[in-house]
Amino acid sequence: MEQTVEQKLSALYALQNIHTKIDKIRQVRGELPMEVADLEDEVAGLQTRINKIKAELDDLEDSIVTRKNMIKEAQAAIKKYETQLNDVKNNREYDAISKEIEIQGLEIQVCEKKIREHGFEITNKTQVYEKAMADLEDRKKDLEVKRAELDTITSETQKEEDELVEKAKQAETTIDERLLTAYNRLRQNSKNGLAVVTIQRDSCSGCFNQIPPQRQLDIRQHKKVIVCEHCGRILVDEALSVENQETV
């Protein structure tokens, strides 16, 4: 059976009332879900940064150990070459061994320079690492608090929200598809989620612009779907809204 315009408007306003209640429940949570998500991202980012710094510190430590071993090998080579100097038979052999000793000496200097540089890097990176660890602990504590707040609010309102969401789904089945599409589009484009609004003090309660008397009369007759000329929301009169408040 084809619905009358009044029935369509009544069904739409009933759906709007349900959605408004859902919106109010979600508003209670405020920015908490977003804050929790941001903190989770921040914790993950800090953890990644800490892991990277730790890997860099490990590489520097390994490099120092390698350089120290190279110094030991160079020192051992110098001792060996110094012993060989005692057995040289000519200047050519002496110069060649002396050159090797000089090369090993330079190798030791290079390694010692690298060890000092790595030591400075380790000191600086350790400070950054400790700061990041402290920040991570702080963010984890903040996240724990925000999660607890969100869990508390969610647990208090989730059942009611689930029931309303189910009620909204059922209400949607009674509304013409094209009208429902227009309604959903209006809700998405509205900051307060209002697609169906009443006339209050001769004005649209969505955008507060005045509605001419003749247009108000047309709205009260429930003969056609009328939208606000300024904001595009669907307009219903207060009598229809009262009926719905009693049934929702």
KEKOLRO-803023 format. One record per residue (C-alpha): residue number from 1; x, y, z; residue in one letter. Coordinates in Angstrom, 3 decimals, always signed. Example, Ala and Ser with C-alpha at 12.3 -4.5 7.8 and 13.67 -1.06 7.14 Angstrom:
BEGIN
ATOM:1:+12.300:-4.500:+7.800:A
ATOM:2:+13.670:-1.060:+7.140:S
//
This chain:
BEGIN
ATOM:1:+0.000:+0.000:+0.000:M
ATOM:2:+1.350:+3.403:-1.035:E
ATOM:3:+2.262:+5.643:+1.886:Q
ATOM:4:+0.770:+9.102:+2.168:T
ATOM:5:+3.132:+12.072:+2.333:V
ATOM:6:+2.235:+12.484:+5.987:E
ATOM:7:+3.205:+8.869:+6.675:Q
ATOM:8:+6.491:+9.355:+4.811:K
ATOM:9:+7.273:+12.489:+6.795:L
ATOM:10:+6.304:+10.773:+10.021:S
ATOM:11:+8.575:+7.811:+9.251:A
ATOM:12:+11.440:+10.135:+8.318:L
ATOM:13:+11.110:+12.161:+11.477:Y
ATOM:14:+10.937:+8.991:+13.573:A
ATOM:15:+14.208:+7.862:+11.976:L
ATOM:16:+15.739:+11.276:+12.635:Q
ATOM:17:+14.802:+11.033:+16.321:N
ATOM:18:+16.503:+7.657:+16.580:I
ATOM:19:+19.627:+8.904:+14.811:H
ATOM:20:+19.714:+11.986:+17.025:T
ATOM:21:+19.747:+9.766:+20.125:K
ATOM:22:+22.586:+7.695:+18.614:I
ATOM:23:+24.496:+10.890:+17.810:D
ATOM:24:+24.112:+12.139:+21.395:K
ATOM:25:+25.485:+8.850:+22.752:I
ATOM:26:+28.485:+9.107:+20.446:R
ATOM:27:+28.992:+12.747:+21.361:Q
ATOM:28:+29.425:+11.679:+24.986:V
ATOM:29:+32.543:+9.852:+23.857:R
ATOM:30:+33.668:+13.111:+22.302:G
ATOM:31:+37.163:+13.011:+20.897:E
ATOM:32:+38.187:+9.983:+22.979:L
ATOM:33:+38.213:+7.444:+20.115:P
ATOM:34:+40.356:+9.799:+18.034:M
ATOM:35:+42.624:+10.568:+20.989:E
ATOM:36:+43.093:+6.834:+21.624:V
ATOM:37:+43.889:+6.240:+17.941:A
ATOM:38:+46.377:+9.159:+17.902:D
ATOM:39:+48.099:+7.871:+21.039:L
ATOM:40:+48.284:+4.358:+19.584:E
ATOM:41:+49.952:+5.793:+16.469:D
ATOM:42:+52.334:+7.843:+18.618:E
ATOM:43:+53.280:+4.811:+20.734:V
ATOM:44:+53.874:+2.734:+17.595:A
ATOM:45:+55.969:+5.542:+16.077:G
ATOM:46:+58.083:+5.914:+19.219:L
ATOM:47:+58.599:+2.161:+19.419:Q
ATOM:48:+59.773:+2.088:+15.794:T
ATOM:49:+62.136:+4.994:+16.472:R
ATOM:50:+63.504:+3.313:+19.610:I
ATOM:51:+64.102:+0.060:+17.729:N
ATOM:52:+65.962:+1.986:+15.008:K
ATOM:53:+68.161:+3.841:+17.519:I
ATOM:54:+68.857:+0.585:+19.379:K
ATOM:55:+69.940:-1.080:+16.119:A
ATOM:56:+72.224:+1.900:+15.369:E
ATOM:57:+73.759:+1.709:+18.863:L
ATOM:58:+74.359:-2.028:+18.429:D
ATOM:59:+76.046:-1.384:+15.074:D
ATOM:60:+78.281:+1.273:+16.645:L
ATOM:61:+79.233:-1.079:+19.503:E
ATOM:62:+80.015:-3.839:+17.004:D
ATOM:63:+82.083:-1.404:+14.946:S
ATOM:64:+84.096:-0.405:+18.046:I
ATOM:65:+84.790:-4.060:+18.841:V
ATOM:66:+85.886:-4.611:+15.230:T
ATOM:67:+88.167:-1.554:+15.321:R
ATOM:68:+89.726:-2.683:+18.610:K
ATOM:69:+90.434:-6.078:+17.097:N
ATOM:70:+91.999:-4.369:+14.072:M
ATOM:71:+94.224:-2.355:+16.439:I
ATOM:72:+95.354:-5.580:+18.161:K
ATOM:73:+96.124:-7.164:+14.796:E
ATOM:74:+98.043:-4.061:+13.691:A
ATOM:75:+100.013:-3.984:+16.970:Q
ATOM:76:+100.861:-7.668:+16.570:A
ATOM:77:+101.953:-7.004:+12.983:A
ATOM:78:+104.171:-4.106:+14.132:I
ATOM:79:+105.882:-6.357:+16.705:K
ATOM:80:+106.444:-8.971:+14.032:K
ATOM:81:+107.900:-6.409:+11.615:Y
ATOM:82:+110.083:-4.885:+14.356:E
ATOM:83:+111.536:-8.343:+15.019:T
ATOM:84:+112.187:-8.760:+11.298:Q
ATOM:85:+114.128:-5.476:+11.252:L
ATOM:86:+116.818:-7.190:+13.255:N
ATOM:87:+117.359:-9.668:+10.439:D
ATOM:88:+117.353:-7.365:+7.410:V
ATOM:89:+120.237:-7.845:+4.955:K
ATOM:90:+119.999:-4.639:+2.976:N
ATOM:91:+118.437:-1.188:+2.863:N
ATOM:92:+115.692:-2.313:+0.459:R
ATOM:93:+114.394:-4.878:+2.971:E
ATOM:94:+114.743:-2.351:+5.793:Y
ATOM:95:+112.720:+0.272:+3.896:D
ATOM:96:+110.015:-2.260:+2.958:A
ATOM:97:+109.562:-3.450:+6.541:I
ATOM:98:+109.658:+0.116:+7.856:S
ATOM:99:+106.947:+1.004:+5.364:K
ATOM:100:+104.787:-1.865:+6.648:E
ATOM:101:+105.279:-0.673:+10.231:I
ATOM:102:+104.260:+2.842:+9.165:E
ATOM:103:+101.135:+1.498:+7.410:I
ATOM:104:+100.109:-0.485:+10.492:Q
ATOM:105:+100.689:+2.606:+12.634:G
ATOM:106:+98.413:+4.636:+10.395:L
ATOM:107:+95.820:+1.853:+10.578:E
ATOM:108:+95.914:+2.095:+14.376:I
ATOM:109:+95.444:+5.887:+14.220:Q
ATOM:110:+92.474:+5.542:+11.864:V
ATOM:111:+90.877:+2.908:+14.111:C
ATOM:112:+91.416:+5.005:+17.239:E
ATOM:113:+89.851:+8.019:+15.480:K
ATOM:114:+86.832:+5.919:+14.453:K
ATOM:115:+86.470:+4.559:+17.993:I
ATOM:116:+86.421:+8.105:+19.399:R
ATOM:117:+83.846:+9.176:+16.792:E
ATOM:118:+81.696:+6.147:+17.543:H
ATOM:119:+82.006:+6.914:+21.253:G
ATOM:120:+80.627:+10.430:+20.704:F
ATOM:121:+77.818:+9.017:+18.541:E
ATOM:122:+76.955:+6.445:+21.180:I
ATOM:123:+76.795:+9.162:+23.864:T
ATOM:124:+74.504:+11.342:+21.750:N
ATOM:125:+72.306:+8.494:+20.526:K
ATOM:126:+72.025:+7.099:+24.056:T
ATOM:127:+70.628:+10.427:+25.241:Q
ATOM:128:+68.125:+10.418:+22.362:V
ATOM:129:+67.291:+6.770:+23.123:Y
ATOM:130:+66.672:+7.473:+26.824:E
ATOM:131:+64.508:+10.503:+25.965:K
ATOM:132:+62.474:+8.416:+23.502:A
ATOM:133:+62.068:+5.661:+26.117:M
ATOM:134:+60.808:+8.198:+28.668:A
ATOM:135:+58.408:+9.652:+26.091:D
ATOM:136:+57.196:+6.145:+25.262:L
ATOM:137:+56.433:+5.392:+28.901:E
ATOM:138:+54.542:+8.687:+29.238:D
ATOM:139:+52.518:+8.031:+26.081:R
ATOM:140:+51.746:+4.480:+27.222:K
ATOM:141:+50.401:+5.813:+30.524:K
ATOM:142:+48.304:+8.415:+28.673:D
ATOM:143:+47.005:+5.705:+26.350:L
ATOM:144:+46.094:+3.473:+29.281:E
ATOM:145:+44.107:+6.294:+30.895:V
ATOM:146:+42.304:+7.239:+27.674:K
ATOM:147:+41.495:+3.610:+26.890:R
ATOM:148:+40.060:+3.159:+30.372:A
ATOM:149:+37.911:+6.281:+29.932:E
ATOM:150:+36.698:+5.106:+26.535:L
ATOM:151:+36.000:+1.577:+27.793:D
ATOM:152:+33.992:+2.957:+30.720:T
ATOM:153:+31.871:+5.229:+28.524:I
ATOM:154:+31.450:+2.535:+25.875:T
ATOM:155:+30.385:-0.109:+28.373:S
ATOM:156:+27.776:+2.272:+29.817:E
ATOM:157:+26.243:+3.193:+26.475:T
ATOM:158:+26.990:+0.338:+24.088:Q
ATOM:159:+23.845:-1.657:+24.807:K
ATOM:160:+21.593:+1.356:+24.307:E
ATOM:161:+23.441:+2.327:+21.136:E
ATOM:162:+23.182:-1.198:+19.700:D
ATOM:163:+19.437:-1.242:+20.376:E
ATOM:164:+18.979:+2.149:+18.719:L
ATOM:165:+21.080:+1.145:+15.705:V
ATOM:166:+18.885:-1.925:+15.257:E
ATOM:167:+15.777:+0.233:+15.655:K
ATOM:168:+17.107:+2.629:+13.008:A
ATOM:169:+17.668:-0.253:+10.583:K
ATOM:170:+14.105:-1.392:+11.062:Q
ATOM:171:+12.800:+2.161:+10.616:A
ATOM:172:+14.742:+2.530:+7.347:E
ATOM:173:+12.834:-0.395:+5.832:T
ATOM:174:+9.600:+1.620:+6.032:T
ATOM:175:+10.969:+4.580:+4.071:I
ATOM:176:+10.939:+5.079:+0.318:D
ATOM:177:+14.404:+4.353:-1.133:E
ATOM:178:+14.816:+7.698:-2.904:R
ATOM:179:+13.667:+9.595:+0.178:L
ATOM:180:+16.037:+7.593:+2.368:L
ATOM:181:+18.948:+8.322:+0.012:T
ATOM:182:+18.183:+12.043:+0.192:A
ATOM:183:+17.888:+11.840:+3.979:Y
ATOM:184:+21.247:+10.076:+4.343:N
ATOM:185:+22.916:+12.602:+2.066:R
ATOM:186:+21.525:+15.477:+4.142:L
ATOM:187:+22.766:+13.845:+7.347:R
ATOM:188:+26.247:+13.375:+5.935:Q
ATOM:189:+26.437:+16.992:+4.813:N
ATOM:190:+25.149:+18.357:+8.122:S
ATOM:191:+27.549:+18.993:+11.001:K
ATOM:192:+24.905:+18.144:+13.590:N
ATOM:193:+23.484:+15.195:+11.654:G
ATOM:194:+20.047:+16.794:+11.312:L
ATOM:195:+18.275:+16.057:+8.025:A
ATOM:196:+14.692:+16.504:+9.275:V
ATOM:197:+13.938:+19.559:+11.398:V
ATOM:198:+10.925:+21.327:+12.858:T
ATOM:199:+9.678:+24.883:+12.586:I
ATOM:200:+10.485:+26.840:+15.724:Q
ATOM:201:+9.569:+30.494:+16.190:R
ATOM:202:+8.649:+30.687:+12.510:D
ATOM:203:+12.139:+29.552:+11.542:S
ATOM:204:+13.962:+26.437:+10.373:C
ATOM:205:+15.463:+24.847:+13.498:S
ATOM:206:+18.373:+23.629:+11.383:G
ATOM:207:+19.722:+26.903:+10.017:C
ATOM:208:+17.449:+29.366:+11.928:F
ATOM:209:+16.385:+31.211:+8.779:N
ATOM:210:+12.793:+32.492:+8.774:Q
ATOM:211:+10.120:+30.561:+6.895:I
ATOM:212:+7.333:+32.540:+5.148:P
ATOM:213:+3.795:+32.068:+6.602:P
ATOM:214:+2.417:+30.460:+3.406:Q
ATOM:215:+5.263:+27.934:+3.375:R
ATOM:216:+4.599:+27.132:+7.026:Q
ATOM:217:+0.980:+26.458:+6.149:L
ATOM:218:+2.044:+24.098:+3.343:D
ATOM:219:+4.308:+22.254:+5.781:I
ATOM:220:+1.499:+21.802:+8.302:R
ATOM:221:-0.798:+20.312:+5.678:Q
ATOM:222:+1.563:+17.356:+5.139:H
ATOM:223:+0.635:+17.241:+1.451:K
ATOM:224:+4.203:+17.280:+0.095:K
ATOM:225:+7.814:+17.021:+1.206:V
ATOM:226:+9.136:+20.550:+1.687:I
ATOM:227:+12.764:+21.485:+2.242:V
ATOM:228:+14.281:+24.628:+3.696:C
ATOM:229:+15.221:+27.074:+0.946:E
ATOM:230:+18.416:+27.960:+2.817:H
ATOM:231:+19.879:+24.711:+4.158:C
ATOM:232:+17.968:+22.053:+2.213:G
ATOM:233:+16.804:+20.160:+5.302:R
ATOM:234:+13.385:+18.482:+5.249:I
ATOM:235:+10.884:+20.501:+7.258:L
ATOM:236:+8.125:+19.106:+9.485:V
ATOM:237:+5.756:+20.962:+11.786:D
ATOM:238:+5.832:+20.697:+15.575:E
ATOM:239:+2.591:+18.719:+15.733:A
ATOM:240:+4.158:+15.934:+13.674:L
ATOM:241:+7.297:+16.062:+15.798:S
ATOM:242:+5.264:+15.668:+19.002:V
ATOM:243:+3.554:+12.584:+17.595:E
ATOM:244:+6.922:+11.066:+16.843:N
ATOM:245:+8.415:+11.903:+20.204:Q
ATOM:246:+5.564:+9.970:+21.757:E
ATOM:247:+6.203:+6.918:+19.580:T
ATOM:248:+10.029:+6.814:+19.494:V
//
